Amino acid sequence: MAETRYVDPIRYPSYSSQPTRDVRAWLLLLVTVIVPGGVQLLFGHRRWAKISLSITVISWLLAIVAGVIVLFDRTFLFTIGTNPFILTFLTIWIPVIAVNWVVCLFDSLRRIRLVTLSQRARKRFVAAFCALLLIVVGPLAWGTTMLNSQRGLMSDLFASGKALKPVDGRYNILLLGSDAGKGRTGIRPDSQSLVSIDAKTGKTVIVGLPRNMENVPFPEDSPLHKHYPQGFNCGSECLLNAVFQQGERHKDEFEDPKLAGEQATMDAASAITGLEVQYYAMINLKGFENLIDSLGGITLVSGKRVPISSKVDPTTGEHGPVKGWIEPGKQKLDGYHALWFARSREFSSDYERMIRQRCVQTAMVKQLDPSTVLTRYQAIAKATPGAVSTNIPSSQVDSFVDLALKVKSQKIESLDLTPPQITPSDPDFDVARQLVADKIEEASKSSEEDKGAVSAPGGDLSAAAGVDAGLDPDPGSGPQLLAQGAGGTSADDGEEAEAKAICYVP
């Protein structure tokens, strides 16, 4: 036994030289950092070491396997970040790793015996020990909080159910914007856009559907087809944005009565465009205001004063006195003022209003950079379910995130079913469907040419699903152009200059 003490400086440091004791301390600390439980096994605590090492080995194996899979399939990385079951497991497992690591670290500190170290080594060791606690435990605690927020976001925002396959190689998602919250009676979506995405290339076409389109048809398998076999043709009140209410009126005839309004509108969009709509996303403008606040506001340059109006007098149909103004020049707008800037109608044309909305869209997309998302993630995650509702299943979010990266790398094409091609009061739907088919074919042919090109700022799916879906006015009101950096079809030089005179994003 005495001989063992002299030759075993790890367990019997008192019989070793000072330099050896100092090296021993750093060695034990390093082993604990890399393999929590290793020091405990070395000192003969097998039961403790067995549990601790099991946690360590499982964690390392999971990390290595995940890393290898991601090398061959990047979609798996998005699966980790979006699958509710994986997120729940990680939310539980990471605190287990943290507790195991901290307990082993303090036990190793006890076995190191600070009094056996030289004065110089002791100060450095204590500093390193405290730094490790901050470097490792801090990020683990932060990561657990982030994972829990992400798990809540996935559960609250996305639906359950099976993922749908693309139709004719494309995913078609209807974007709706409404002043009312999801599920309230009397929703009339103020704006509707159909986003059609090539499932392989990500080439995207956004089809603008005017809210005042009349006589909209329904597919034969739609419950509303039997009520309106010749289309929704009951006069000037039977507009596209009123289809939602018709769905709610006949909700018992739909497969999911809770989503009858959304499904009815999807049916109408399918019949208008000739594209089968698989999913929808609806933007609640009040929630969208909170979402902008969660980002810390947006910055843009206004070229004119924009009024904040009072409520409309029901007897006269006119706004009351102006409550305030958004002044010209560079402005940092919170959610309330950004929403007014985008939607204010007084003292301006629909054309000007459209440009202002495009500025809000561009400003928001510019601010959605990784640093902003990471630093404000919890606020964004809390605000998003109140701003957006969708029937996209959580099981398909990972593939859609991967697809969104492809969308972002290419120029987005746009088509508005408005005059002179389509007259909303008397639309020719055969012409509308042909226009859509031609645009998609044109976009598909140009997909190869677009590879490697730098997309314009804001030219991604998040831009379309953000302000555009929730704020866009009737696409038929005013010239069809996009403000600087909004993506889609470019305006000519004169229109772009005029747009910038109204507002732009610095």
Legacy VTK file of the C-alpha trace (Angstrom):
# vtk DataFile Version 3.0
C-alpha trace
ASCII
DATASET POLYDATA
POINTS 506 float
0.000 0.000 0.000
2.812 2.389 0.873
4.525 1.717 -2.457
1.259 2.525 -4.289
1.124 5.931 -2.679
4.528 6.820 -4.032
3.784 5.707 -7.602
0.136 6.922 -7.865
0.159 10.755 -7.870
-3.457 10.903 -9.065
-5.032 9.403 -5.948
-2.215 10.210 -3.552
-0.924 13.687 -4.494
0.603 14.391 -1.061
3.584 12.192 -1.901
4.280 13.942 -5.209
6.312 17.014 -6.036
4.672 20.425 -6.352
4.913 20.561 -10.161
3.334 17.092 -10.353
0.443 18.168 -8.119
-0.161 21.216 -10.301
-0.173 19.110 -13.469
-2.477 16.580 -11.758
-5.056 19.315 -11.046
-5.162 20.486 -14.668
-5.358 16.884 -15.911
-8.325 16.026 -13.680
-10.083 19.215 -14.707
-9.546 18.442 -18.392
-10.893 14.892 -18.006
-14.013 16.192 -16.259
-14.651 18.780 -18.948
-14.393 16.255 -21.802
-15.717 13.119 -20.082
-17.834 13.917 -17.009
-17.725 10.838 -14.786
-14.206 9.837 -15.838
-12.606 11.184 -12.661
-15.181 9.410 -10.508
-14.399 6.110 -12.259
-10.696 6.722 -11.713
-11.280 7.099 -7.976
-13.291 3.898 -7.751
-16.862 5.267 -7.434
-18.250 2.817 -9.974
-21.987 3.313 -9.347
-21.747 7.077 -9.675
-19.352 6.781 -12.598
-21.635 4.333 -14.401
-24.571 6.772 -14.373
-22.453 9.801 -15.177
-20.498 8.121 -17.959
-23.709 6.741 -19.471
-25.064 10.278 -19.752
-21.776 11.446 -21.261
-21.449 8.605 -23.776
-25.068 8.910 -24.919
-24.652 12.670 -25.376
-21.461 12.316 -27.410
-22.968 9.543 -29.552
-26.073 11.617 -30.282
-23.946 14.627 -31.217
-21.648 12.577 -33.483
-24.503 10.728 -35.219
-26.423 13.978 -35.768
-23.298 15.636 -37.163
-22.657 12.801 -39.612
-26.276 12.809 -40.819
-26.238 16.580 -41.311
-23.126 16.260 -43.494
-25.123 14.166 -45.947
-28.579 15.686 -45.451
-28.823 19.277 -44.194
-32.595 18.912 -43.836
-31.967 16.818 -40.723
-30.563 19.916 -39.016
-33.896 21.653 -39.612
-35.683 18.538 -38.364
-33.806 18.828 -35.077
-34.882 22.443 -34.769
-38.534 21.935 -35.724
-39.677 18.461 -34.659
-41.689 18.818 -31.412
-40.669 15.378 -30.123
-36.954 16.022 -30.667
-37.284 19.488 -29.138
-39.059 18.045 -26.083
-36.338 15.411 -25.662
-33.571 18.016 -25.964
-35.350 20.362 -23.544
-35.189 17.569 -20.947
-31.822 16.081 -21.891
-29.721 19.253 -21.967
-30.475 20.134 -18.297
-29.516 16.527 -17.425
-26.182 17.091 -19.192
-25.694 20.377 -17.351
-26.462 18.952 -13.906
-24.231 15.926 -14.524
-21.399 18.144 -15.706
-21.638 20.582 -12.773
-21.847 17.840 -10.123
-18.845 16.024 -11.602
-16.921 19.286 -11.870
-17.412 20.193 -8.207
-16.613 16.653 -7.121
-13.415 16.800 -9.153
-12.571 20.121 -7.506
-12.941 18.437 -4.108
-10.589 15.662 -5.148
-8.054 18.055 -6.601
-7.614 19.708 -3.188
-6.783 23.323 -3.861
-4.536 23.454 -0.781
-2.107 21.077 -2.500
-1.529 23.480 -5.402
1.116 26.160 -5.582
-0.105 29.684 -4.919
0.374 30.718 -8.559
-1.323 27.597 -9.959
-4.170 27.922 -7.448
-5.164 31.398 -8.675
-5.091 30.309 -12.313
-6.996 27.140 -11.517
-9.790 28.950 -9.680
-10.087 31.441 -12.553
-10.276 28.610 -15.090
-12.839 26.766 -12.980
-15.121 29.816 -12.758
-14.705 30.516 -16.475
-15.732 26.948 -17.297
-18.889 27.334 -15.251
-19.805 30.440 -17.237
-18.728 29.099 -20.634
-20.425 25.715 -20.394
-23.312 26.046 -17.959
-24.399 29.462 -19.273
-24.870 28.341 -22.893
-26.532 25.106 -21.768
-29.047 27.069 -19.690
-29.600 29.538 -22.541
-29.959 26.682 -25.025
-32.576 25.003 -22.854
-34.583 28.219 -22.707
-34.339 28.661 -26.480
-35.342 25.056 -27.136
-38.332 25.403 -24.851
-39.411 28.574 -26.691
-38.967 26.822 -30.032
-40.947 23.819 -28.806
-43.765 26.106 -27.711
-43.673 27.948 -31.045
-43.891 24.725 -33.042
-46.752 23.415 -30.910
-48.723 26.672 -30.922
-48.199 27.744 -34.530
-48.138 24.605 -36.653
-50.782 21.947 -37.082
-50.655 18.236 -36.466
-51.259 15.701 -39.183
-49.435 14.256 -42.150
-47.313 16.202 -44.592
-48.746 16.641 -48.088
-46.855 15.905 -51.270
-46.346 18.563 -53.957
-48.899 18.678 -56.764
-47.371 18.695 -60.245
-44.054 19.319 -58.533
-45.196 22.451 -56.672
-46.345 23.518 -53.228
-49.131 26.106 -53.332
-49.715 28.162 -50.182
-52.491 30.744 -49.847
-51.528 33.828 -47.829
-54.379 35.716 -46.176
-54.394 39.021 -44.310
-57.172 39.942 -41.910
-57.994 42.540 -39.254
-59.798 39.901 -37.222
-58.244 37.216 -35.088
-58.307 33.615 -36.185
-61.663 31.957 -35.620
-63.752 35.097 -35.107
-67.069 35.409 -36.881
-67.112 37.726 -39.867
-63.539 37.482 -41.089
-63.066 39.132 -44.490
-59.440 38.759 -45.592
-58.276 42.127 -46.933
-55.568 40.579 -49.085
-54.928 37.250 -50.721
-51.830 35.967 -52.489
-51.045 32.491 -53.714
-47.402 31.443 -53.413
-46.491 28.629 -55.785
-43.074 27.043 -55.128
-41.233 24.473 -57.211
-40.527 21.662 -54.725
-37.100 20.888 -56.226
-35.650 24.216 -57.293
-37.489 26.643 -55.019
-38.471 28.804 -58.003
-41.438 30.827 -56.785
-44.328 32.661 -58.372
-46.618 34.868 -56.252
-50.104 35.326 -57.718
-51.974 38.369 -56.407
-55.732 37.811 -56.083
-57.831 41.007 -55.931
-60.132 41.004 -52.941
-62.981 42.533 -54.994
-63.017 39.772 -57.630
-66.595 38.714 -58.382
-68.224 35.466 -59.566
-65.378 33.324 -58.219
-65.870 29.607 -58.963
-65.493 26.602 -56.659
-64.133 23.133 -57.525
-66.741 20.403 -57.868
-65.523 18.688 -54.703
-65.944 21.869 -52.652
-69.020 22.017 -50.358
-69.759 25.495 -51.728
-69.985 24.246 -55.314
-73.488 22.880 -54.780
-74.593 26.223 -53.323
-72.958 28.242 -56.115
-72.614 25.933 -59.143
-72.228 28.959 -61.451
-69.765 30.652 -59.122
-70.197 33.125 -56.277
-72.434 35.324 -58.448
-74.925 37.004 -56.147
-73.948 40.573 -57.005
-71.402 43.173 -55.950
-71.468 41.944 -52.337
-70.294 38.472 -53.358
-66.598 39.213 -53.598
-63.599 36.988 -53.120
-62.951 38.345 -49.624
-66.511 37.316 -48.630
-65.916 33.630 -49.426
-64.425 33.121 -45.972
-67.778 33.972 -44.380
-69.576 31.601 -46.727
-67.349 28.804 -45.522
-68.196 29.598 -41.917
-71.889 29.758 -42.795
-71.728 26.197 -44.177
-69.037 24.946 -41.812
-70.805 21.696 -40.990
-70.356 20.598 -44.591
-66.564 20.855 -44.426
-64.231 18.127 -43.220
-62.872 20.409 -40.487
-65.596 22.868 -39.395
-63.048 24.925 -37.425
-61.191 25.734 -40.654
-64.225 26.022 -42.934
-63.544 29.662 -43.843
-59.920 28.986 -44.673
-60.769 25.874 -46.700
-63.505 27.674 -48.648
-61.059 30.437 -49.574
-58.451 27.854 -50.562
-61.048 26.173 -52.780
-61.827 29.461 -54.497
-58.130 30.211 -55.023
-57.652 26.764 -56.556
-60.521 27.289 -59.004
-59.341 30.785 -59.957
-55.711 29.862 -60.620
-55.977 26.230 -61.680
-53.473 25.286 -58.953
-54.364 22.920 -56.131
-53.815 24.795 -52.873
-52.417 22.554 -50.139
-51.873 25.014 -47.296
-52.757 28.474 -46.025
-51.161 31.028 -43.703
-53.262 33.879 -42.282
-51.804 37.068 -40.830
-53.694 38.797 -38.035
-52.728 42.473 -38.300
-52.971 43.158 -34.570
-50.667 40.231 -33.972
-48.412 41.474 -36.736
-48.077 44.772 -34.859
-46.808 42.809 -31.847
-44.427 40.888 -34.086
-42.793 44.119 -35.287
-42.462 45.222 -31.665
-40.753 41.921 -30.844
-38.155 42.739 -33.520
-37.454 46.084 -31.899
-39.269 48.102 -34.578
-38.284 48.903 -38.147
-36.369 51.772 -39.723
-37.352 53.460 -43.007
-37.325 56.860 -44.721
-40.677 58.493 -45.421
-40.948 61.042 -48.222
-44.176 62.612 -46.930
-46.347 63.002 -43.850
-48.592 60.021 -43.182
-51.703 60.566 -41.036
-52.839 58.452 -38.101
-56.591 58.628 -38.551
-59.514 58.450 -36.186
-62.264 55.893 -36.591
-64.717 56.165 -39.464
-67.988 57.942 -38.653
-70.682 55.364 -39.538
-73.161 58.100 -40.483
-70.864 59.864 -42.962
-68.397 57.137 -43.863
-65.523 59.567 -43.264
-62.623 59.520 -40.818
-62.668 61.783 -37.809
-59.925 64.356 -37.144
-56.356 63.200 -37.658
-54.924 61.987 -34.325
-51.280 62.371 -35.285
-48.702 62.210 -38.046
-45.747 60.104 -39.024
-43.326 62.793 -40.149
-41.092 62.724 -43.259
-37.489 61.600 -42.962
-35.770 58.659 -41.344
-38.041 57.040 -38.794
-37.732 54.188 -36.287
-41.300 52.865 -36.093
-42.773 50.577 -33.474
-45.532 48.126 -34.378
-48.372 50.624 -33.937
-46.810 53.302 -36.141
-45.497 50.807 -38.698
-49.006 49.426 -39.128
-50.435 52.931 -39.590
-47.673 53.833 -42.012
-48.563 50.811 -44.138
-52.352 51.094 -43.987
-53.199 54.798 -43.738
-55.667 55.780 -46.494
-56.303 59.498 -45.986
-54.682 62.114 -48.229
-53.107 59.469 -50.450
-53.875 57.200 -53.363
-53.994 53.424 -53.296
-50.777 53.535 -55.286
-48.970 55.446 -52.535
-50.370 53.091 -49.932
-49.021 50.105 -51.864
-45.526 51.643 -51.945
-45.603 52.310 -48.216
-46.566 48.698 -47.583
-43.657 47.510 -49.690
-41.327 49.693 -47.603
-42.592 48.098 -44.398
-42.099 44.686 -45.978
-38.532 45.445 -47.019
-37.626 47.003 -43.660
-38.895 43.991 -41.762
-37.053 41.507 -43.947
-33.821 43.483 -43.601
-34.139 43.378 -39.831
-34.777 39.627 -39.802
-31.059 38.890 -39.704
-29.631 36.051 -37.555
-28.352 38.368 -34.812
-31.771 39.991 -34.353
-33.560 36.647 -34.319
-31.148 35.139 -31.787
-31.140 38.104 -29.409
-34.913 38.555 -29.547
-35.962 34.972 -30.175
-38.182 34.530 -27.126
-40.122 37.725 -27.878
-40.476 36.722 -31.543
-41.605 33.212 -30.611
-44.181 34.652 -28.204
-45.540 37.132 -30.769
-45.630 34.844 -33.812
-48.553 32.573 -32.814
-50.641 35.692 -32.221
-49.728 37.055 -35.636
-49.867 33.957 -37.821
-52.104 30.904 -38.083
-51.554 28.078 -40.551
-52.441 24.480 -41.339
-48.886 23.581 -42.326
-48.068 20.487 -40.208
-45.078 20.590 -37.884
-43.820 17.406 -39.569
-43.236 19.371 -42.784
-41.611 22.495 -41.383
-38.075 21.107 -41.747
-38.470 20.497 -45.481
-40.083 23.921 -45.908
-37.166 25.618 -44.139
-34.786 23.873 -46.524
-37.007 24.890 -49.439
-37.062 28.498 -48.200
-33.274 28.644 -48.549
-33.659 27.697 -52.203
-36.399 30.293 -52.616
-34.133 32.959 -51.138
-31.374 32.196 -53.645
-33.566 32.976 -56.650
-35.579 35.860 -58.022
-39.261 35.639 -57.145
-41.699 36.160 -60.022
-45.079 37.817 -59.496
-48.382 37.966 -61.318
-51.414 40.065 -60.372
-54.790 39.027 -61.753
-55.826 42.624 -62.315
-56.591 44.967 -65.228
-55.881 45.092 -68.048
-55.532 41.292 -68.198
-58.326 40.511 -65.722
-61.299 42.703 -64.810
-62.314 41.957 -61.189
-65.990 42.815 -61.778
-66.240 40.471 -64.772
-63.251 38.112 -64.701
-62.503 35.547 -67.389
-61.194 32.651 -65.332
-60.009 30.686 -68.357
-57.729 33.600 -69.149
-56.684 33.845 -65.493
-55.719 30.182 -65.340
-53.796 30.466 -68.603
-51.913 33.504 -67.302
-50.936 31.557 -64.196
-49.864 28.509 -66.205
-47.794 30.652 -68.579
-46.122 32.488 -65.699
-45.179 29.250 -63.959
-43.823 27.803 -67.192
-41.825 30.977 -67.787
-40.462 30.844 -64.237
-39.504 27.194 -64.606
-37.580 27.891 -67.802
-35.689 30.760 -66.195
-34.854 28.748 -63.081
-31.559 27.486 -64.466
-30.560 30.987 -65.553
-31.285 32.330 -62.082
-28.931 29.886 -60.352
-26.035 31.685 -58.796
-27.670 35.099 -59.160
-27.905 37.290 -56.084
-31.515 37.783 -55.075
-32.859 41.246 -54.316
-33.271 42.112 -50.622
-36.619 40.923 -49.408
-37.027 38.414 -52.233
-37.874 35.416 -50.095
-40.866 33.541 -48.800
-40.706 35.190 -45.390
-41.192 38.557 -47.089
-44.295 37.395 -48.883
-45.708 35.689 -45.810
-44.982 38.698 -43.611
-46.274 42.122 -44.520
-47.426 41.312 -48.041
-49.971 38.760 -46.899
-51.218 40.858 -44.037
-51.116 44.354 -45.437
-51.458 44.371 -49.210
-54.321 46.455 -50.601
-56.447 45.465 -53.537
-53.838 44.533 -56.185
-56.048 46.210 -58.769
-55.793 49.657 -57.245
-52.914 51.489 -58.854
-49.908 50.676 -61.034
-48.388 47.245 -60.579
-44.896 47.948 -59.276
-42.710 47.030 -56.375
-40.748 49.393 -54.177
-36.996 49.260 -54.098
-35.790 45.970 -52.634
-39.210 44.351 -52.381
-38.365 41.525 -54.784
-40.547 40.186 -57.571
-40.981 41.910 -60.924
-38.858 45.043 -61.200
-40.392 48.432 -61.848
-39.031 50.700 -64.581
-36.688 53.546 -63.644
-39.426 56.190 -63.511
-41.703 54.144 -61.278
-38.819 53.156 -59.018
-37.782 56.786 -58.589
-41.370 57.732 -57.784
-41.584 54.882 -55.299
-38.423 56.022 -53.564
-39.845 59.530 -53.331
-42.698 58.096 -51.270
-40.541 55.945 -48.999
-37.523 53.668 -48.984
-35.445 51.576 -46.629
-31.984 53.011 -45.872
LINES 1 507
506 0 1 2 3 4 5 6 7 8 9 10 11 12 13 14 15 16 17 18 19 20 21 22 23 24 25 26 27 28 29 30 31 32 33 34 35 36 37 38 39 40 41 42 43 44 45 46 47 48 49 50 51 52 53 54 55 56 57 58 59 60 61 62 63 64 65 66 67 68 69 70 71 72 73 74 75 76 77 78 79 80 81 82 83 84 85 86 87 88 89 90 91 92 93 94 95 96 97 98 99 100 101 102 103 104 105 106 107 108 109 110 111 112 113 114 115 116 117 118 119 120 121 122 123 124 125 126 127 128 129 130 131 132 133 134 135 136 137 138 139 140 141 142 143 144 145 146 147 148 149 150 151 152 153 154 155 156 157 158 159 160 161 162 163 164 165 166 167 168 169 170 171 172 173 174 175 176 177 178 179 180 181 182 183 184 185 186 187 188 189 190 191 192 193 194 195 196 197 198 199 200 201 202 203 204 205 206 207 208 209 210 211 212 213 214 215 216 217 218 219 220 221 222 223 224 225 226 227 228 229 230 231 232 233 234 235 236 237 238 239 240 241 242 243 244 245 246 247 248 249 250 251 252 253 254 255 256 257 258 259 260 261 262 263 264 265 266 267 268 269 270 271 272 273 274 275 276 277 278 279 280 281 282 283 284 285 286 287 288 289 290 291 292 293 294 295 296 297 298 299 300 301 302 303 304 305 306 307 308 309 310 311 312 313 314 315 316 317 318 319 320 321 322 323 324 325 326 327 328 329 330 331 332 333 334 335 336 337 338 339 340 341 342 343 344 345 346 347 348 349 350 351 352 353 354 355 356 357 358 359 360 361 362 363 364 365 366 367 368 369 370 371 372 373 374 375 376 377 378 379 380 381 382 383 384 385 386 387 388 389 390 391 392 393 394 395 396 397 398 399 400 401 402 403 404 405 406 407 408 409 410 411 412 413 414 415 416 417 418 419 420 421 422 423 424 425 426 427 428 429 430 431 432 433 434 435 436 437 438 439 440 441 442 443 444 445 446 447 448 449 450 451 452 453 454 455 456 457 458 459 460 461 462 463 464 465 466 467 468 469 470 471 472 473 474 475 476 477 478 479 480 481 482 483 484 485 486 487 488 489 490 491 492 493 494 495 496 497 498 499 500 501 502 503 504 505
